Each structure stands twice: as C-alpha cells, then as structure tokens.
Amino acid sequence: MVFLRLMRRSSLIISVLVLILAALVGLDVFMHALRQLPSISQAINATSTTTMINTTSPKLEVTCRVWNLVNVTLSNGSYIFISVPRETPVYLLSKAQFKEWGVSSMPPVNYTWFDDSPGVFVVALPQGDYEVAFCGSVNVTLRVFKYMAMGVAAYYGPNYGNLTTDAVMGIFNITNANVEWSTGTQTLGFSLQLNAYLVVKYSGGVVVHWVQDALLVSSGQYWFQAEMDVTNYIGSSQSLMYENGVCVSGCFKTPMSGMLIITVNTTKYGVVVNYGYALFRLGNIRLNPVVHWVAHQVIPIPNATAYLITSLNPGPYYMPMDTELVIGGPGNSGGVMFRSLSAQLALYYWNGTSWAPYPVAYTFGASTGEYAVNVSVEPIGPASVELSTGPNNYQVLS
C-alpha cells in the first residue's frame, strides 16, 4: 500500500516504538520517555532558559529609501505579534512619535519599540493607535490579539532559516484538565492540536497546505481528528461506547498520555499525508503502544516533491509557517479557560535518522484560530514544556 511506504523505514519505526513503549505517567516518566530518543538524551538534561520576546535592540543608524507603514489599533489587554523573516529595522511609533518623524529617510529618533533582527516578537503596549514602520521589501507579518493557543511551537530552524522534514510528532501527558468555560461549540471542551504546513512542488508550480492532527475533548468524550486547510475534514476516530450505563470507549479520563504524528511521502500516484496517534495511558489503563492512523490523504499530483516546512515566511493565511503543539478551544475559532490544568508537551521532527527537538521554540502558536486563557507555559527541556493555570506568557523557550 502506498500509504505505508514512509512507515516502512525501519529506523523511523524503531524510534517511534522506543518512544511509545515508555507509557507516560507524571512528569518524571514523561522526561524518561523523552530520554529514550538517542539524538536528544544529553540535550534533555541541559538547563533551559526563558527570555522575554519583547526585549529591544540598539537602534541602527541607517537610511531607508522606502518605509512600509501599517496602522494598528490596540485595545486594553491586547498584544501585537510581529514576524520578521530577515534582518530589517522595524519600529512601533505612537501618533505623536510618527508625526514628529514625518517619514524621513532617516530612522525615527523617538519610538516606542524597535528591533532589527529576524524572528518572532510579541509586544505589549498601552491601548491606542500605533504606526508600524519597516524598511524594504520584507514579508513582515502583523497580528493584534488578546489570546493565542498555548503550548510549544517552532517558527524557524537554525539561523532563522527554513526547517524541512517528512514527519512531525507531538508527545503529550495530561494529568488534569478541568474546563471553566469554552466557546466555539455548544458543549464544554478543548483541543490539543499538532499543526504544520505542507509544501508540494510540481511542474505546474508550488502549493502550500495547512495540516492538522488534533485530540478533541468535549462533554467528557475524546477523539482524534484530521483536517487540511481549516475546513477540509479528512477523518476522525470518534467512537463512543457504553455498556450497562458505563462508558467503555471514547470517554476522556486523566491521566491521558500519547502522541500525535503527521508524516508525508511522495509516490507516482501523488502525495500521501498520514495523520496518526497513539495512546499510552487512559485513566488507570495502560494501552498497547500502537500507532493508529486516523486518515491517509492522497493529493493527486504525481511525481511531486513534498515536505513539511517550518518558516518565518508567511503561508497561505498570511502568518508565518510555524509547527505547533498547542492547546486551544474546542473548534470554530473558540477559546477555553481552565479551572485547573496540568500537562506536559514536547514537539519533535524527523531529521532523517532520528527524532530531534526543534532548536528554537516558543510558548504559543499563531497558525490556529483557537485560543487558550489562563494557561502558563514553562520549559522543562528542549522543545518540551509544562502547562498549568496562570497568566498567558508569550515567550521564547530556547
């Protein structure tokens, strides 16, 4: 079967099985399972530091022939998300500062915020109108928001460059998830999403798709679901069973631990995208370490080149093409607030020989429309985090 060609790579199968044989129960065992991956056994023990994203750099004294100007309005409690794919000066100016500057070829002397390096920035400012000014033909991405999905996300590879792979994996361990409220659906719930971008190159051009493999929890039920390009439903594992009034299948219980995985391979028939999951533990029951495929999707473009990409360059939805394992609302751009939450997440990509953590990770994902409120994220290792209740903290992890 063409669907299984990628998984026939013996080294990939061995790495997955080594991981899922370690049933995840609590933080200590979660970290033990991560150490089973040979490529990161030493890195997991390294001390990780957290740096605020909105630190500023010294101002460059350079002239600019063409300034790009974007007006943004921030309400109370709002942030501005800025993604810059390559070096260029970016300024945030108040109305008074903008008027004083007058869009000269010289950079402004007075400004509210500035940075000239590539990367991802989240800036907190008082409510009001601001002008964003950046120099040259650079695909700078801007978004005003109050909340985003929280977890672990990668926006670029080494030296701010693109990172490509044919498989991404998210590991999760949820020991407590008590929802206070949620929006987007009629019932209380939340989602844990593994989101990525798929590039397909062929003789006729290039197309980019957004792909999602998600754990959905709603009204005490859970299931896994695959989507492409937001509204294109691919498949689901939803199956709820009761015997004598007792739930025997599809009921959400904690601790719940497992993994989400998306792989891609090319064949002469087209590009194949595989959406899968494995459960290690559900409540007091330890489960067989088996990867279940929710769906196999064929994109009928024969002899194409396809890969998953992590890039600061904007994708089809005008946001950077990040790869993320994040918690948000149950769907339809909804949100969730937890009364209590305890979970660990880790994000990995296949580097050709083994699973590796993303080299730089952040506490939030910008690609999904769902969001989380009162979720604090702290690092526990490379591209590995612990989630609990607390103010949302938009930070870089490494």
N, C-alpha and C positions, 0 to 999 in steps of 0.2 A: 504494500500500500504506500502511495506517495506520501500520505500523512505522517508516516512513521519514520521517514528517511532520516530526519535530523536526530531523532532519539535513538537511532541505531548506532550513533557514535559511542563506542564503549566507554570512553573516558568521561563523557558527559553523563551517561547513565550511572557510572560508578560514583561520581561526585554527588549526584542527586541522592543516591541511595545512602551514601555515607552520612549525608546530612539528615535525611528523614528517618533514619534508624534511631537517631537520638530524639526520643519523644520529649517535647519541651514542657517542663513543669517548673514554673518560677524562674526568676532571673538567673540564678546560679546555673541551672541546667540549660537555660537559653544560651548563656555565654559559652557553656561547654559545647553545645551543638555547633556554635559558630567556629569554635576552635578545631572542629573536625575538618575544616577546609584547609588543606595544606598551604595554599597560597597566602593565607592570612593569619596563620596561627601565631606568628610573632606580632603582627600589627594589632591584633585584638588586645594584647596586653599593654600596648603603648598608651601613655597618657594623652587624652584628647582635650583640647582647649576650645572654649567658646568665645567668639568675637562678635560684637555688635555690628550689624551691617551698615548702620548709618554714620560710621566714622568718616571724616573728610580728609582730603589730601591737600598739600600745599598748592596754591593756585599757580597754574602755568602762565607765564607772561608771553603769550603767543597771539599773533593776529589771526583773524579768520575772515576769509572773503565772503563766505555765505553762512549766516546763522539760521538754523531751523528753530522756529518758535511754536510752542504748543501751550495754550492756556488751559489750566486745570483749576478746579474749584474743590477745596477740601471742606467738608462739614466737620462738626465736632466728633472726635474719635476716629477720623479717617487717616489712612496712610497713603503714600504714593509709592508704587512699585516701579522700579526703573531697571531695565535690562539693556546692557551696552555690550555689543559683540566684539568691539575692538577699541583701542585707545582713541579717545576724543574728549575734549573738555565738555562737561555737562554742568549747567548752572540752574539753580532754582532761585527765582527772584520774586520778591514781593512787588506789589504795584508801584510803590514809591521807588524801590531799587531799579525797577525796569524803566520808569520814567527818567530817573537820573542818568541811567546808562545811555539810553537813546539808540540802541542797536549799533554801536560803533564797531569798527573792525577790531578794535582793541577789546580784550575781555573786560567784563564789569569789575569795578573796584570793590563795590559793596554787593554782597549777595547773601542769601540765606543758607544755601548748601552748595557744595561743589565736589566733584571728583573727576579725574581724568583717566582712570583705569577701566579696563573691561570688567564685566562681572554683573552681579545682581545686587541691587540696593533696595532697602525699604526705609523710607524717610518719614518720620513723624513730625508734623508741623502744626501750628495753631490753625484753626479754621480760617478760610479766606481764599482769595483768588491769587494764583501764582502763575508766573510765566516760566516755562522750561525752555532753556536755550542750549542747543548743542551744535557743534561745528561740523560741517561737511556732510557727505552723503553716507551716513551711517544708519542702519536699521535699529534705532533706539526704540524700545518698547515701553510704553507707559500704561499704568492702570491705577485708578483710585479705588480703594477698597476699605472696608472695615474689618472683615474677617476672611481668612483663606482656610483651605483644608490643611490639616496639621499632620506631621509625621516626619518622613525623611525623603528628600528629593535632590536630584543632581541636575545641574543646568549646563555643565560643560565638562570636558576632560582635562588632561594635563595642559598647562599653559593657556588656559581658556579656549582650547581648540575643541573640535568635534570628537566625540567618542562613539564608535560604531560597534555593533555586536549582532549576533544572531539569536541571543537569548537573554532575558532578564528575569530575575527572581526576587520575590519579596517574602521574607520569613516573618511570622507574627506569633505572638503569645499574649492572649488576652485573659487576664486573671479576674478582672472586674470591669463591667461596663454598664452602669446604671444611668439611663437616659432621663434627664429632667424634662426636656421638650425637644421636638424636632419639627421641621417644616418640609414641604415638598411632596409629602404623601399624606394620606388620611390617618395613618397609624404611626405610632412612635417607632423610631428605628435609627439606624446609622449605616454607613457603608465604609468598608476598607478597600481602597482602590489601588491596583497596580496599573499605572498609566504610562504609555510610551508612544513614540512616533515612529512610523514605518515609512521608509523611503523605497520606492520602486522605480528603478531606472530601466528604460527600454528604448527601442529605436525611435519611438514616437515622442519621447520626452521623459519627464520626471513627474511622478505624482507622490504626494505625501498624505498618509492617513494617520489618524489618531486612534490608538487601540487601547482597550480597557479590559482587564480581568479583575472582577470585584467579588468580595464577600458582602452580601446584603443581609442585614438583620432587621426584622420588622415584626412587631407583635409577638415576640418570643420565638419566631421562626428564623431560620437562616437558609441561604442558598448561595450558589456561586453563579455568576452571570458574565457573559462576554458581549462586548459591543465594539463597533467601529464607527468613527466619525459621529459620535454623540448619540445619534438617533437610530443607527443601524443595528438592531438587535441581532445577535449571532446565535446565542444558545444559552441554556440555563440548566442547572442541576436540581431545580426546585422539586422537592418530593417530601410531602408531609404525611406521616402515617401515625394513626392511633390504634391501640389495642386495649379494649376494655377501659376506655377513657384515659389511657396513659399514652403519652407521646413516646413513640419508639423510633422515629426517624424525622430529621429535619427540624428538631427543636434546639434552640440556642441555649447552651449551658456553658458556664465557665468553671475551671479554666478551659479555654479553647486555643489550641495551637496548631500551626500548619504552615503551608506555603502557597503562594500564587506564582505561576510561571507562564511566560509568553515566549514562544520560540517562532522562528521564521526560517524557511528554506525555499529554494527555488528548484523547479522541475521543468521539464519540457512542456508540461501541461499548464504551468502557471506558478504563481507564488502561493505558498501554503503558510497560513498563520495558525498556530496551535495555542489554544487557551486551556490551561490546566490548573489543578490544585491537588494538594494532599493534606489530609488531616492527620495529626499525630495524637491528639487527645481531645476529647469532648466530655466535659464533666469528669466523672471518675473512671471513664472508659478510655483505655489506650487502644488506638486503632492500628491496623496494619499499614505499614509505610508504603502506600501505593499512590502513584500519580494518576489521577483521573482526568481525562480530557473532556472539558465542558463542550468544546466545539473545535472543529477543524474547518477553517475557511479557505477557500480557493479563490484567488484573484486571477481570472483567466487571461493573464498576459504571459505567453510562453517565452522561455529563454530570456527572462528579465534578470536583473541584478536587484536584490532586495536585502535590506538590513534595517535594524533598529538604530536610531540615532539620538544622541543627547547633544544639544547645541544651543548656543546663545542666539543664533539666528532665528527670526520669527517663523513660525509654521503657518498652516492654513487658517488658524484662528487668531493670528496677529499677536501671539505670545511666544516666548522662547520655547524651543522643543525640549522640554525637560522630561526626565524619567522620575516617577514618583510613586511612593508607597505611603498613602495618606488616608486619614480618617475625615469623613465629612458627613453631610446629611444623607438621608436615605434615597434621594433622587430628585430630579426635576429642579436642579439648582437650589435645593433646600439646605437648611442648616441643622445642626444638632448641638445641644448643650448637655453635658453630662453632670449628673449629681455626684457621681464618683466614677473614677476611671483609673485603671492600672493596666498598662500594656507595654510590650517591647516590640520594636520593629527593626528590620535590617534589610538593606537593599543591595543587590549584587548583580553583576553582569558576567557573561561568559567571555573570557579573554582568549579563547581558542584552545586552552589546555586545562583551565580550571576556573572555578568561580572566584571572583575578586570583588571587594567593596569598591564603590565609586570613590575616586580620590578626593573629591570635594563634595560636601553635602550640606543641605540647608534644612531648616525645621518646617518648611511649608512648601506646598505645591501650587503652582499658578495655572495649571492647564485645566483643571476640573472646575465646573461651576458650583459644586457643593462646597460647604464650608463648615468649620467647627468653632464653637465658642467655649471659652474657659478650658482650653487644652494647653498645657505646658509641656514642652519637649526638652529633654536633657540628653546629652551624649553619653553613651556607655561603651563606645568603640567606634572604629571607622565605619561610617555609614550605618551606624546602629544607634538606636535611641530608646529612651523610656518615656512614656506618656503618662501624665497624671492631670488632675484638675488644677487649674491655676490660670493666671492671665496668659493669653497667647503671646508667645515670644518668637518674633521673626528674626532668626539668627543664622549665621553660618556656623557649621559644626566643625569643619576642618579645612 
